[in-house]
Amino acid sequence: MTAITIDFWNTMVVAETNGSIRQEARLRQLEHVVESTGSAISQNQLMAAYKRANERLDHLWQTEHLTPSVNRTLHLLWDDLELVVPEELHAETVRVFEEGLLVGPPDLAEGLPEAVETLAQHTQLGIISDTRFSPGRVIRLFLEERGLKRFFSGFVFSDETGIAKPEEAAFERAADQLSSTPGALTHIGDIRRTDIAGARRVGATGVLYTGIRTDTDTTPQPHHELSHWNALPELLKRL
């Protein structure tokens, strides 16, 4: 085992925590855009367009393994609403969407800080995360604020690479950053379709993390399961 990579959402952090705060901040900003542009767009129309934007993101992520930038997503939303948004206001909205993670921060998974600090003493650590509204830039700030960023030597965020899991290139980039090979990685994540499938594609060891959410898919099968970060030392003995 040369290196360990970890997913971010629902593996390192509990996505549901303060999710409503992040959502409300983004929706308030959209309402501010409508008001500032003097548009007659109703609340229902705005919400319907926002829902369509999210559905497009889900479709691209699940079928094409892409996660468009917030900048691109908002331009698509403005087009959908036939709304002309001044560049300064657009840039402000991009910032509000991207930095929602800092306004409504999620909780760290129980036992994660201790596990990461211990792991970093013995092996190279990296993060492979598909992003949506929270880009790698903001996730790094979040980790820095919690004293965790220093333990990681590699970062593969889909908004920066244009590659989402389970594409092999995401794992190959992580292995390169960690001076390892894809097959020597152990990847820990909560989604079979992305984390486990991607790990298996490159010959890495896939560990399904079940401490926050239960993946309703039944395939592909992980090599191991991890129900709590405190159980990691015992798991590592078996790898």
Solvent accessible surface area in square Angstrom, and as a share of the most:
residue,aa,sasa,rsa
1,M,118,0.53
2,T,64,0.37
3,A,0,0.00
4,I,0,0.00
5,T,0,0.00
6,I,0,0.00
7,D,10,0.05
8,F,0,0.00
9,W,55,0.19
10,N,30,0.15
11,T,0,0.00
12,M,0,0.00
13,V,0,0.00
14,V,40,0.23
15,A,26,0.20
16,E,155,0.69
17,T,33,0.19
18,N,53,0.27
19,G,23,0.22
20,S,73,0.47
21,I,73,0.37
22,R,16,0.06
23,Q,74,0.33
24,E,90,0.40
25,A,11,0.09
26,R,17,0.06
27,L,30,0.15
28,R,146,0.53
29,Q,16,0.07
30,L,0,0.00
31,E,69,0.31
32,H,78,0.35
33,V,0,0.00
34,V,15,0.09
35,E,139,0.62
36,S,63,0.41
37,T,43,0.25
38,G,66,0.63
39,S,35,0.23
40,A,106,0.82
41,I,32,0.16
42,S,52,0.33
43,Q,95,0.42
44,N,124,0.64
45,Q,101,0.45
46,L,5,0.03
47,M,70,0.31
48,A,42,0.32
49,A,0,0.00
50,Y,9,0.03
51,K,130,0.55
52,R,102,0.37
53,A,3,0.02
54,N,34,0.17
55,E,90,0.40
56,R,81,0.30
57,L,14,0.07
58,D,48,0.25
59,H,109,0.49
60,L,41,0.21
61,W,54,0.19
62,Q,91,0.40
63,T,80,0.47
64,E,95,0.43
65,H,32,0.14
66,L,74,0.37
67,T,23,0.13
68,P,28,0.17
69,S,50,0.32
70,V,5,0.03
71,N,70,0.36
72,R,127,0.46
73,T,8,0.04
74,L,1,0.01
75,H,70,0.31
76,L,49,0.24
77,L,2,0.01
78,W,9,0.03
79,D,99,0.51
80,D,53,0.27
81,L,21,0.11
82,E,158,0.71
83,L,19,0.09
84,V,134,0.77
85,V,22,0.13
86,P,78,0.49
87,E,120,0.54
88,E,148,0.66
89,L,19,0.10
90,H,3,0.01
91,A,53,0.41
92,E,60,0.27
93,T,0,0.00
94,V,22,0.13
95,R,121,0.44
96,V,28,0.16
97,F,2,0.01
98,E,27,0.12
99,E,40,0.18
100,G,0,0.00
101,L,0,0.00
102,L,52,0.26
103,V,94,0.54
104,G,0,0.00
105,P,38,0.24
106,P,3,0.02
107,D,78,0.41
108,L,46,0.23
109,A,2,0.01
110,E,130,0.58
111,G,12,0.11
112,L,0,0.00
113,P,45,0.28
114,E,114,0.51
115,A,12,0.10
116,V,0,0.00
117,E,80,0.36
118,T,69,0.40
119,L,8,0.04
120,A,34,0.26
121,Q,128,0.57
122,H,150,0.67
123,T,22,0.13
124,Q,75,0.33
125,L,1,0.00
126,G,1,0.01
127,I,0,0.00
128,I,2,0.01
129,S,2,0.01
130,D,20,0.10
131,T,4,0.03
132,R,89,0.32
133,F,17,0.07
134,S,4,0.03
135,P,12,0.08
136,G,0,0.00
137,R,107,0.39
138,V,0,0.00
139,I,0,0.00
140,R,62,0.23
141,L,78,0.39
142,F,0,0.00
143,L,0,0.00
144,E,103,0.46
145,E,118,0.53
146,R,83,0.30
147,G,34,0.33
148,L,4,0.02
149,K,60,0.26
150,R,179,0.65
151,F,29,0.12
152,F,13,0.05
153,S,60,0.38
154,G,2,0.02
155,F,30,0.13
156,V,2,0.01
157,F,0,0.00
158,S,3,0.02
159,D,50,0.26
160,E,86,0.39
161,T,28,0.16
162,G,48,0.46
163,I,30,0.15
164,A,0,0.00
165,K,5,0.02
166,P,5,0.03
167,E,60,0.27
168,E,76,0.34
169,A,36,0.28
170,A,1,0.01
171,F,0,0.00
172,E,77,0.34
173,R,111,0.40
174,A,1,0.01
175,A,1,0.01
176,D,115,0.60
177,Q,79,0.35
178,L,2,0.01
179,S,100,0.64
180,S,20,0.13
181,T,83,0.48
182,P,38,0.24
183,G,44,0.42
184,A,31,0.24
185,L,1,0.01
186,T,5,0.03
187,H,0,0.00
188,I,1,0.00
189,G,0,0.00
190,D,4,0.02
191,I,37,0.19
192,R,26,0.09
193,R,67,0.25
194,T,1,0.01
195,D,1,0.00
196,I,0,0.00
197,A,21,0.16
198,G,0,0.00
199,A,0,0.00
200,R,104,0.38
201,R,117,0.43
202,V,23,0.13
203,G,53,0.51
204,A,2,0.01
205,T,35,0.21
206,G,0,0.00
207,V,0,0.00
208,L,5,0.03
209,Y,6,0.02
210,T,45,0.26
211,G,39,0.37
212,I,49,0.25
213,R,79,0.29
214,T,109,0.63
215,D,17,0.09
216,T,124,0.72
217,D,65,0.34
218,T,97,0.57
219,T,93,0.54
220,P,37,0.23
221,Q,103,0.46
222,P,17,0.11
223,H,80,0.36
224,H,45,0.20
225,E,96,0.43
226,L,3,0.01
227,S,76,0.49
228,H,56,0.25
229,W,1,0.00
230,N,105,0.54
231,A,43,0.33
232,L,3,0.02
233,P,76,0.48
234,E,96,0.43
235,L,4,0.02
236,L,41,0.21
237,K,159,0.67
238,R,141,0.51
239,L,72,0.36
